[in-house]
Amino acid sequence: MTDATADAAGEEEAPRKKGSKLPLLIGLLLALLGGGGGFYAAFSGMLPFGGAAGGDAHAAARHDTAAGGDGAHGGEDAGSHGDGGAAVGFIELPQLIASLGPVSALHHLRFSAQLEVVPERRAQVEQLMPRILDVLNTYLRALEPGDIEAQGALIRLRAQMLRRIQMVAGEDSVRDLLVTEFVLN
């Protein structure tokens, strides 16, 4: 074999050069920018869906602050105007202590809260307090320590408890559940 044929055979065996990676990098950069922009638009409320957890509460607080209020609710019977000018009242729930899980001697949950109610229905909700406490005790007793220790557990548990209270007292009577103490011993 001559040197010329050996050189020709060596050139054929050499790997071909691949195309440029520039289009791949540009596509990746555009995908990241688009994803970030979409997240910002949804999180900031520019889009009608999505948004931060409790976005309505943030919007109500901004509205209240813009209207000259301090954005805070008053005491137990305060007639502040946080939700569209409607007066609110608060009913304090007694402290609940529930044992958790099968090894109940090791874990106890201490829970205190207040109910945000429509002032006109305050007497009705107070009359239903034994049922409300029964629903809360039953729900809290069914929990396990892992349910409480999970990330974001308080938000999920609060929503579950509020839904159960609204089933007993009526959705139009109880507006919110404000957790004031939630301690796992």
C-alpha positions in Angstrom: 0.0 0.0 0.0 1.3 3.4 -0.9 1.4 6.4 1.3 -1.3 8.1 -0.8 -3.8 5.2 -0.3 -3.0 5.1 3.4 -3.6 8.8 3.8 -7.0 8.5 1.9 -8.1 5.6 4.1 -7.1 7.5 7.3 -9.2 10.5 6.3 -12.3 8.3 5.8 -12.0 6.8 9.3 -11.7 10.2 11.0 -15.0 11.2 12.7 -17.1 13.9 11.1 -17.3 17.2 12.8 -20.7 17.8 14.5 -22.7 20.9 13.9 -22.5 23.9 16.2 -24.1 23.8 19.6 -25.1 27.4 19.4 -28.8 26.7 18.4 -29.1 24.3 21.3 -27.8 26.9 23.7 -30.1 29.7 22.3 -33.1 27.4 22.6 -32.3 26.5 26.2 -31.8 30.2 27.1 -35.1 31.1 25.5 -36.9 28.3 27.3 -35.6 29.4 30.6 -36.5 33.1 30.0 -40.0 32.0 28.8 -40.5 29.8 31.9 -39.3 32.5 34.2 -41.6 35.2 32.6 -44.6 32.8 32.7 -44.0 32.1 36.4 -43.7 35.8 37.2 -46.9 36.6 35.3 -48.9 33.9 37.1 -47.4 34.6 40.5 -47.8 38.4 40.4 -51.5 38.1 39.4 -51.1 39.3 35.8 -52.9 36.2 34.6 -56.5 35.4 35.9 -55.4 32.0 37.1 -52.5 30.8 39.3 -50.9 33.2 41.7 -49.5 33.0 45.2 -51.2 31.0 47.9 -53.5 33.4 49.6 -53.4 35.8 46.7 -56.9 37.1 47.5 -55.8 37.9 51.0 -52.8 39.9 49.6 -55.1 41.7 47.2 -57.5 42.5 50.1 -54.7 43.8 52.2 -53.4 46.0 49.4 -56.9 47.3 48.8 -57.4 48.0 52.6 -54.0 49.7 52.8 -54.7 51.8 49.7 -58.0 52.9 51.2 -56.2 54.3 54.2 -56.5 51.4 56.6 -53.6 49.8 58.3 -54.4 46.3 56.8 -55.0 44.7 60.2 -58.2 43.4 61.8 -59.3 44.6 65.2 -60.0 42.6 68.3 -62.7 40.1 69.1 -65.7 42.2 68.3 -64.0 44.8 66.1 -66.1 46.0 63.2 -63.2 46.5 60.8 -64.0 46.7 57.1 -61.4 44.3 55.5 -63.6 42.4 53.0 -65.3 44.8 50.7 -66.6 47.0 53.5 -68.4 44.3 55.3 -68.0 44.2 59.1 -66.5 41.2 60.7 -66.5 39.7 64.2 -64.4 37.1 65.9 -65.3 34.2 68.2 -62.4 32.7 70.2 -62.4 28.9 70.3 -61.3 27.3 73.6 -57.9 25.7 73.6 -58.0 22.1 72.3 -55.5 19.4 73.2 -55.5 16.2 71.1 -53.4 13.1 71.4 -52.0 12.0 68.1 -51.4 8.6 66.6 -51.1 5.1 68.2 -48.4 6.2 70.6 -50.6 8.9 72.1 -48.6 9.3 75.2 -45.7 10.8 73.2 -47.4 13.3 71.0 -50.0 15.9 71.9 -51.2 18.8 69.8 -52.2 22.1 71.5 -54.5 24.1 69.2 -56.1 27.5 69.6 -58.0 29.5 67.0 -60.6 32.2 66.3 -63.4 32.2 63.9 -64.1 35.2 61.6 -67.9 35.4 61.4 -70.5 37.7 60.0 -71.7 39.8 62.9 -75.4 39.2 62.2 -74.8 35.4 62.5 -72.5 35.5 65.6 -75.2 34.2 68.0 -76.1 31.3 65.6 -72.4 30.3 65.4 -72.0 30.5 69.2 -75.0 28.3 69.6 -73.4 25.7 67.3 -70.1 25.8 69.3 -70.4 22.3 70.8 -70.8 20.8 67.2 -67.9 22.9 66.0 -65.7 21.7 68.8 -66.7 18.1 68.2 -65.8 18.4 64.5 -62.4 19.9 65.3 -61.6 17.4 68.1 -62.6 14.5 65.8 -60.4 15.8 62.9 -57.4 16.6 65.1 -57.6 13.2 66.9 -57.5 11.4 63.5 -54.2 13.1 62.6 -50.8 11.5 62.9 -47.5 13.2 63.8 -46.4 12.8 60.2 -49.4 14.8 58.9 -48.4 17.8 61.1 -44.7 17.7 60.5 -45.0 17.7 56.7 -44.1 20.9 54.8 -47.1 23.1 54.3 -49.1 21.0 56.7 -50.6 24.0 58.6 -52.1 25.5 55.5 -53.7 22.2 54.4 -55.0 21.4 57.9 -56.4 24.9 58.3 -58.3 24.6 55.1 -59.7 21.2 56.1 -60.8 22.5 59.5 -62.4 25.6 58.0 -64.3 23.5 55.5 -65.6 21.2 58.3 -66.7 24.2 60.4 -68.4 25.8 57.4 -70.3 22.5 56.9 -71.6 22.8 60.5 -72.3 26.5 60.7 -72.8 27.4 57.1 -70.5 28.9 54.5 -72.1 32.3 54.7 -71.7 32.5 58.5 -68.0 31.6 59.0 -65.6 33.4 56.7 -62.2 32.2 58.0 -60.3 30.3 60.7 -57.5 32.1 62.3 -55.0 29.8 63.9 -53.4 31.4 67.0 -51.6 28.4 68.5 -50.5 25.1 66.9 -47.9 23.3 69.0 -46.9 19.7 68.8 -45.4 18.4 72.1 
